[in-house]
């Protein structure tokens, strides 16, 4: 049978595309979800909440697995609110640990959402009623690490360094025969930390050296982390989240797929729109789970030092374990779009 020129060309293109399809990958070639621990001071700022929602969206996409959430804020409602967010995304079983250090014990502006009821039912269902009922953060960290594969875990620390500094000091116990330092060396691949500042920040009196909040609230712990943490650390400085603010229009428009959304209601409770909140904590999660997407640049390798007044400085060193994030104008646009899309993505049904 004769095949006209048009159909022959179409047939050729189809065959060529089939020939170019990649071969089916072996199981070992499939990208595995990043085992992730989220260490947060949830309640002090709303970017922690957006970051937690983003983690759940990434997990629904198969890109990470949230092993545990540990909290460095001493508000008794911080853990119940965290449990409510996890439950909203269908993962109420995720372990939650708390510190009892006395750092920022005040009530968070939105953590009380966990106690709101509509009728007889909690607006945001959860099982954990108080941080007083939650296990110690170090115990949760040790258990999550002990159960993980060697060299696999990524930690996103977006609050104070309290829990991780205490982890390094922990002794062998029933969870693991390893002390904290040895356990981290064996199990952790990367620490992504929202902490410090690595450029001058513009102020009303001109550029100044910024002493960042997560550092100054527990300076000894931050110093211990910078000095002793045995794995690579990616530092997302104050200037990064400041440069990629979350658009308030998203809060008003993108979360209406349910009558009540914990992320949107937390944002409004923290500071009602219109305001664009910096995305400090979201940036550390994004680089932790998607390191190869060119969302950020990286400084040369080196070492971060935390001074006694909380000022962070960076010194290049060929064998240094530390790098900090940088941003171009083009990357800023991509990062904001990505953070909005991931934070507002509906839970997996």
N, C-alpha and C positions, 0 to 999 in steps of 0.2 A: 504494500500500500504506500502511496506517495505521501510524504510529510512536507507540508508547505514550510517555507522558510521561517515564518513566525513561530509555528509550533515546534520546529526543530530547535530554534534558539531558546524557547522557553524550557523545553526538555533538557537541553544542555546546561542551562543555568541551575535547574533543580538538581541534576546529577552532580554538578560541581559543588553545590552547597552541601549535599549529603556527604561528599567525599571529604569536605573540609571540617565536618563535625568532629569535636574531640572524642577520643575513645572514652569509654566508661572508666571512671577512676576506680582504683582499688580502694578499699576501706581506709587504708593508711594515708591515702592522698586527700581524703575529705577533710576540710578545715573543721576542727573541733571547737566547741564553745569554750570561751575563756573562763576558767574557774575564778570567780570574782568575790572578794570580800569588800564590803562597803563600810567604812569607818567614818562616822558623821557626828556633827554637833547639832542635829536636827532640832529646830525650834529657835535657833539664834538668827537664822535667815532662811528665806524661802527657796533659795537656790538648791539647798539640800533636797527639798521635796521634789523639785523638777528633776534633779539628777536621779533620784530613786525611781521616779516614773520612767525616765529614759532607760534605766537599767532593765526594768521589766519589759519594755518594748524591745530592747536588744535581745533579751532572753527569748521572747516570743518569736523572734526572727532566727533563733538558733545560734546567736553570736556570742552569748555568754551564759553562765549559770551562776546565779547568786547563791553563794554558799552560806553566807551569814551577814547580818548587819550588827555592827557594834557602835555604841553611842558614847560620846564624850560630854554630853550635856546632862546635868543632874536633875532636870525637871522630871518628876515621876510620870508625867504624861507623855514624855518623848517616846518611850517604848510602846505604849498603847497606840499612839498615833502612827508609828512606824508599822506596827502590826496591822492597823487599819488599811494603810496604803498597800501593804503586801497582800492582804486579803482581797482588796478591791481588784487586784490584778490576778487573783486566783492562786496565790502562793502564800497563804496564811501559815504554812508550816515552817517557813524559813526561820532558823534560830536567830534570836535577838539577845544581845548581851549589853550590859550597862556598866559604866564606871561609877564609883562613889567617891570622887575626888574633891568635890566641893567647887569645881570650876563651873562658872555660870549656872548656879542653882535656880535662878529665877524662872518664872513661868514663861514658856514660849508663847508668842502671839497667836499661834495657830494650833498648837498641840492639843488644846482643849476641844478641837473638833471631834476628837475621839470619844468625848463624853456626851455629845449632842444626840438626843433621841427625837425621832419623829413618831409620836405615839408611844408605844411600848418598846419599840425596836431602835437599836443604834442606827443612826443615819449611815455610818460607815462600820459595818460589822467587824468584830475582832474578838479574840479570846483573851488577850493579855490586858488586864485591868489596870496594872500599875507597874512602874519600873521596879518597885520594891519586890515584886514577884519574879523578876527576870534574873537570870544567872549573871555572874560576873563576866565582864567583857573578855578578860584574859582567858578564862576557862572556855568561852565560846570560840575565841581565836585559836587556842591550842587544839581544840577538838576539830575545827574545820581544817586546820593545817595537817593534823595527824592523819585525817581520813583522805587527804588529797594525794594525787600522784606527785612524785618527786619533781621539783623544778617546774611546777605547772601554775601555781597560784599567782594572780595579780591582785594587789590590794589598792583600792582607791581610798586614800585618806583625805577627807574634805573638812575635817574639824581640827581639833587640837591633837597634838602628838601623844597625849596622855596614855591611851590604850596601847599603842605600839611600843612606846618606851617601857611600859610595864611588862609587855610581852617579852621584850628582850631580857628583862631581869627575872623572868619566871623560872622556877626550878622544875626538875623532873617530877612527874606525878602519875596518877593512875591513867591519865589521858595519853601520856607519852613519856618514855624514859629519857627523852632529850630535854635539855634546858632550852630556854627561849631562843637564844642566839643560834644554837645548833638546829633547832626546828625551823627557824626562818631560813637559814642557809640551805637546808635540805629541801624545803617545800616551795619557797617563794621565788618567782621569776622576776618580778618587777613591782616596785612601789610607785604609784602615781599620786603625787601629793599636791593639793591646793594649799600653798603656803609660800610666804615670802613675797618679795618684790625685787625685780632685777633690772628695772629702769627707773629713772626719776618719774614721779607722778606730778602732773600739772595741778597746781593749787592756786588759791586766790592771790598768794604772794609770790607766785612763780614756781618752777619745778623744785621738788623736795624729795628727800630720801624717806620713803614710806616704811613704817614699821607695821607689818601686816597683822591683822587681828588673830588669825589662827596661831601665829608665832607668839605674840605677846601675852596671850592668855595662859600659856604654860611654857615659859621660856626654857626651864630646865629640860622638859621633855623634848622640845624642839632641838635643843642642843645635843641631847643624847641621840636623837634620830639622825641628825646631820653627821655626827661623829661616828656612831657605832653601827648604823644599819648596814648589813653586809651585802645587800643586793643593789643593782642599779635603781636610781631614783630619778623620775621625771618630775620636775617642779613646774607647776603652773602658777606663775606669779600673779600678784594683784592686778598688774597691768593687762593681763590676758582677758580675764573675765570682764574687766571694766570696758574693754574694747568691743565686746560682743554682747550687748545688752539684749535681754529677752523682750520682744515687742509686746506691749500690753494688749494690742489688738488680737493677738493669738489667744490670750486668756478670755477675752470677751467673745471670740468667734469659734474657736476650735475645740472646745470642751463640752459643747452642748449636746453631745450624743447620749448623755445620761442627765437626769434631773439634778443630781448632785455629784460633783467630781472633786475628790480630795485635793488634787493639785490646784485646780482653779480656786476653790474655796480657801485654801491655804494662802495662795497669792493675794487674794482680796483681803483676808484677815490680817496678813502681815502689813500690807500697805495698799489700800484700794487704788485701782487704776483711775485715771491714766498715769502710769509711770512705767518706765522700762527698767527692769531690774538687771544688774550685771549677772552674768552666768558663771561666776567663779567655779562652782563645784561641778557644773556640767562639763566644763572643759577637761577636767581631770578624768572623768568617766569616759569621755569620747576618745581621748588619746590612749586610755587603758585598754579599751575594747577594740578600737579601730586604729591601730598605730600606723598602718601603711597607706592611708588614704590621702595624704598630703593636706590634711586640715591645718597643720601647724608646721613651722620649722623648728629646728633644734639647735641650741647653742653647741659649741665644741664641748668635749668632755672636760670635766673638772670637778671641783669640790665646793660645796656651799658651806659657809660658816655662819653660825648664829651668834651674834654678840650678846653680851649680858643685858643690853637694853632692847634686844629683839630685832636689831637691824640685820638683814641678811646680805651677805656679799658672796660673789662667785669668783673663783680663781681657776683659770684653765689649767688642766693637768692631763697629760697624755693617757694616763691610766686611771683617771678619775671615774668614779661611779655615778656622778651627777651630771644632768643636763637640764636646762630650762627651756620652756616653750617660747617660740617667737611667732609673730603673725604679720603677714602682708595684707594690704588692702583687699586683694582678691580673695585671700583666705578668709577674711572676716565675713564676707558675704556668704561664702559656702558654709561656714561654721554656724552662723545664725540660722540659715535655712535648715540645716541638718538638726540642730538642737530643737527647733520648733516642731519639725516633723516627727522626731522621735518622742519628744515629751508628750505631744498631743495624740499620739497613736492609740486607738482604742485597745482595751485588753483583748487578748486572744480568747475567742469563745470555745 
